[in-house]
């Protein structure tokens, strides 16, 4: 099984290399550390650590959108043109590029690979729960003004049973 933590470590190393060289030593750690405000005195005039975190979420999100557009270029999205064969190799590369930016965003909002895995498993269980309950006008998505996304621990108080057996999927080329 592949370890998500390795991907997070590799992305952290890369972001440190790039941003610490471009901005200042310790910048990436400072915007990813939600426990203390490292290097507060080195941030741009008038900007707090949170301002810089928000700026970098926007930067990575913008890059993510552009990678998604590059992904679209792997397929015939222009309905007015003759269809071309999908470029699966490029599609895979663009999806990995998108993963780089997603991992960076997770790190900036203070999430580790374990945090992402745990939240993914809860959200996946919630999505199944919604489908099982019909996810229609009878499903109570908002209760007492709070959406079910924010009440997952209340909805599923038990420890999640995880099926960690890898499932092989193949893409037809």
N, C-alpha and C positions, 0 to 999 in steps of 0.2 A: 504494500500500500504506500502511496506517496504521502509525504509529510508536508502539510501546509506551512508548518513553522519554518521549514527550510526556505520556502518561497518568500516568507516575510523577512527572514534574516538577509537574504540576498537583496531584496528590494530596499531594506533599511541601509545596507552597505552602499548600494548604488546612490540612493538619495543623499546620504551623508557626503559621499564623494562629490556629487554635482553641486549641491546647495551650499555645503561648507566651503567649497572653492569659490563659488560665485558670490556668496553673501558674507558669511563669516564662520569661523570654526565653531562648531557646536550649534549652529542654527537649526538643523533638522531635529536634533535631539530636543532642543528647546521647544519647538512647536509641537512635538509629539509627546512631551512629558506633561501630563495633566496634574501631576502631584505637586510640582513646584514650578515656579517661574524662573527658569534658568536664563541667564544672559539678558535679563529685562533691560539693562542699561544699553545694550548694543542694538536694540531694535530701532527701526526708522523713527525719526522724530514724531512724537505724538501717537505712535501706534503701540498698542499693547500686544502681549503675546496672543491673546484671543483674536485681535485684528489680523495679525499675521497668519494665524491658523485659518481664519475665514478666507483670507486672500489666497492661500495655497489650496484650500478645498476648491475654490473657484478655478484656480489655474489647472489643477488636476482634472476637474470635472470638464472644463473646456477641452482639454487634451483628449479626454475620454470620448467626448462627442465627435471630435475630429477623427479619432480612430474608428468610431462607428461608421462615419461617412466613408472612410477608406475601406472598411469591410463591405459596405454596399457596392463599392466599385468591383468587388469580386464576382458580382452577379449581374444579370440583366435586369436592372431596375427601370431602365428607360423603355417604357412600353411602346414608344413610337419607333424604336429601332429594331433591327433584326436581332433576335435572341442569340446570345453567345453561350458557350459552355461555361459553367461555373468554374472559377479558379479556386479550388479547394485549398491548395497550398497557401495562397495569399490570404484566404479567409482565416486559416489557422494562425498565421502570423499576426494578422490584425487583432484577432481575439486575444492572443497572448499580450500584445501591446496594450489592449484594454485592461487586461488583468494587472499589468504593471501599475497603471493609474488607479485602479480600484484598491489594490493593496496599499498604495501610498495614502489614499483617502482614509482607509481603515486606520492606518497608523496615526494620522493626524488627529482623528477623533478619539484616539486613545484605545483602540482595539488591537489586541494581539490575535495571533492565528487561532488560539484556543477560544478567545471571545467570539471571533467570527464563526468558528465551527459551532459553538454552543448556540449562538443566536440563530444561525442558519437552521439547525436542527429544530429549535423551538418554532421558528417561523414556518418551516416545512410542515411540522405537525399541525400548526394552526391552519395552514392552507388546506390540508386534508380534512381537518375538523370542519372548516367552512363548507367544503364540498359535501361532506357527509351530512351536514345539517341543511343542505339545500341552497345555501348562500343566496337566498332570495329575500323577499319582503318579510318572511317569517324569521329570518336569522337576525339575532340581536347583536349586530356588529358594535354598536355604541351602547354602553350601559352606564347610566349615571354620568353621562357626558364624557366617558372615557372609551376610546376605541379599543377593540380586542387586541390589537398589536401591543398596547401598553398594559394589558391585563393577562398576558400569557402565563405568568406564574400563578395567577389566581385560577385560570381555566385549567391548567395542567400542573397541579401542585406536586404530583408524583415525579420521581426521577424519570427522565426519558430513557426508554429502552432503545438502544441504538443497534440497527442492523448494519454492521460495518463490513459485511462481505462485499468485496468489489464486484461490480457488474460490468461486464465488457460490452461496449457499444461499438458499432462499426458504422462508418460513413461510406455510403455507396459513391464511388467515383465514376 
